[in-house]
Amino acid sequence: MNASKFLCATFILAVATIGCVSAQEPKVIHLLQPENFYSYTEKNGVGSDPDHVFTWQDDILRVSGEHYGYVATKQTNFANYKLVAEFKWGNKTWAPREDKARDSGVLVHANGKDQVWPCAIETQLIEGGSGDILVVNGAYLTVDGKTLGPKTARFDRPGRNPWKDELGFRGPHEIEKPHGQWNRVEVVCEGDRVKVSVNGHTTLEGTNVSPSSGKIVLQSEGAEIFFRRLDLYPLRNF
């Protein structure tokens, strides 16, 4: 083979290889855009936020925590995906949790009317307990043979306890980064299964989840928190 034919063949092979790699790369949906969400607070209801609990700047969502509530996706039927979120705590806290552990959460499979709180599976974000899972207001989940629901209840992540509900608390086996640093949370929802990890540590896995699809929700629950990433990787069509 002469040099020109060899170079041509090499170029074609390279293009074909790049095409194969691209085809295998997971699709990503960058959810953290204001047009993808609506707001709800217990004080002001849907779409009214005069106290600016939720503000967007430079692709970062600030949640002040002043009023209990959330931003929720307008799309209502997310299922079969890996969700990657990045968050860090701010400094401000509010009554009745002013001197309590900073608290928030990422809710998946949220359904029903807007209220504090909707039926959902919650990945708990709380100082000393991030990575816990809550079944909220009608949801069900089974972890290690134990089923919780329909009343709101919590699965504690291993190594979390003893835990104290106090501002700035860090547990004996802490997996959250020091205050003010960014943390990475992954929630895998596939069929009837849910798996949560925080900063690379798998915390809990559950099965028999109900509901198994719904909205994605970011909470306001008495503490300032920032989100700079909320990326969804579909595992199958939803």
FENQUIKA-V932621 format. One record per pair of residues at least 12 apart in sequence whose ideal C-beta (glycine too) atoms are under 8 Angstrom apart, sorted by the first residue. I is the first residue (numbers start at 1). J is the second residue. Records with the same first field share a line. If there is no record, write none. Layout:
I=J / J
This chain:
26=233 / 234
27=233 / 234
28=231 / 232 / 233
29=231 / 232 / 233 / 234
30=230 / 231
31=73 / 216 / 230 / 231 / 232
32=59 / 61 / 227 / 228 / 229 / 230 / 231
34=56
36=73 / 74 / 75
37=71 / 72 / 73 / 74
38=71 / 72 / 74
39=53 / 54 / 69 / 70 / 71
40=69 / 70 / 71 / 72 / 114
41=53 / 67 / 68 / 69 / 220
42=67 / 68 / 69 / 115 / 116
43=67 / 69
44=67
45=114
46=114
51=64 / 66 / 67
52=64
53=65 / 66 / 67 / 69 / 220
54=71 / 220
59=228
60=226 / 227 / 228
61=218 / 226 / 227 / 228
62=90 / 224 / 225 / 226
63=104 / 218 / 219 / 220 / 224 / 225 / 226 / 227
64=92 / 94 / 220 / 224
65=90 / 92 / 93 / 94 / 104 / 220 / 221 / 222 / 223 / 224 / 225
66=94 / 220
67=220
68=116 / 220 / 221 / 222
69=116 / 219 / 220
70=107 / 217 / 218 / 219 / 220
71=217 / 218
72=110 / 114 / 118 / 215 / 216 / 217
73=215 / 216 / 217
75=215
76=111 / 214 / 215
77=213 / 214 / 238
78=108 / 109 / 189 / 213 / 214 / 215 / 216 / 232 / 238
79=109 / 189 / 212 / 213 / 214 / 238
80=189 / 190 / 191 / 234 / 235 / 236 / 237 / 238
81=188 / 189 / 190 / 232 / 233 / 234 / 235 / 238
82=186 / 187 / 188 / 189 / 232 / 233 / 235
83=106 / 108 / 186 / 187 / 188 / 189 / 216 / 230 / 231 / 232 / 233
84=184 / 185 / 186 / 229 / 230 / 231 / 232 / 233
85=106 / 184 / 185 / 186 / 187 / 227 / 229 / 230 / 231
86=182 / 183 / 184 / 185 / 227 / 228 / 229
87=104 / 125 / 182 / 183 / 185 / 225 / 226 / 227 / 228
88=180 / 181 / 182 / 183 / 225 / 226 / 228
89=102 / 127 / 179 / 180 / 223 / 224 / 225 / 226
90=223 / 224 / 225 / 226
91=224
92=223 / 224
93=167 / 222 / 223 / 224
94=222 / 223
95=222
96=222
97=221 / 222 / 223
98=167 / 222
99=166 / 167
100=165 / 166 / 167 / 222
101=126 / 127 / 128 / 129 / 164 / 165 / 166 / 167 / 168 / 169
102=126 / 127 / 167 / 168 / 222 / 223 / 224 / 225
103=125 / 126 / 127 / 221 / 222 / 223
104=125 / 126 / 218 / 219 / 220 / 221 / 223 / 225
105=122 / 123 / 124 / 125 / 126 / 134 / 217 / 218 / 219 / 221
106=122 / 123 / 125 / 185 / 187 / 216 / 217 / 218 / 219
107=120 / 121 / 122 / 123 / 136 / 215 / 216 / 217 / 218 / 219
108=120 / 121 / 122 / 123 / 187 / 189 / 194 / 214 / 216 / 217
109=121 / 139 / 189 / 209 / 211 / 212 / 213 / 214 / 215
110=214 / 215 / 216 / 217
111=138 / 211 / 214 / 215
112=137 / 138
115=137
117=136 / 137 / 152 / 219
118=136 / 137 / 215 / 217
119=136 / 137 / 138 / 139 / 211
120=136 / 137 / 139 / 214 / 215 / 217
121=133 / 134 / 135 / 136 / 139 / 141 / 194 / 209
122=134 / 135 / 136 / 219
123=185 / 187 / 196
124=154
125=185 / 219 / 225
127=167 / 168 / 169 / 170 / 176
128=160 / 163 / 164 / 169 / 170 / 171 / 174 / 176
129=156 / 157 / 160 / 163 / 171
130=175 / 176 / 183 / 185 / 198
131=157 / 160 / 175 / 185 / 196 / 197 / 198 / 201 / 203 / 204
132=154 / 155 / 156 / 157 / 160 / 203 / 204
133=154 / 155 / 157 / 194 / 196 / 203 / 204 / 206
134=152 / 153 / 154 / 155
135=148 / 149 / 150 / 152 / 153
136=152
137=150 / 152
138=150
139=209 / 210 / 211
140=208 / 209 / 210
141=155 / 194 / 206 / 207 / 208 / 209 / 210
142=206 / 207 / 208
143=155 / 204 / 205 / 206 / 207
147=208
149=210
155=204 / 206
157=196 / 203 / 204
158=203
159=171 / 172 / 173 / 175
160=173
175=198 / 199 / 201 / 203
176=198 / 199
177=199
182=228
183=198 / 199
184=198 / 199 / 200
185=197 / 198
188=235
189=209 / 212
190=235 / 236
191=212
192=207 / 208 / 209 / 210 / 212
193=205 / 206 / 207 / 209
194=206 / 207 / 209
213=238
216=230 / 232
218=230
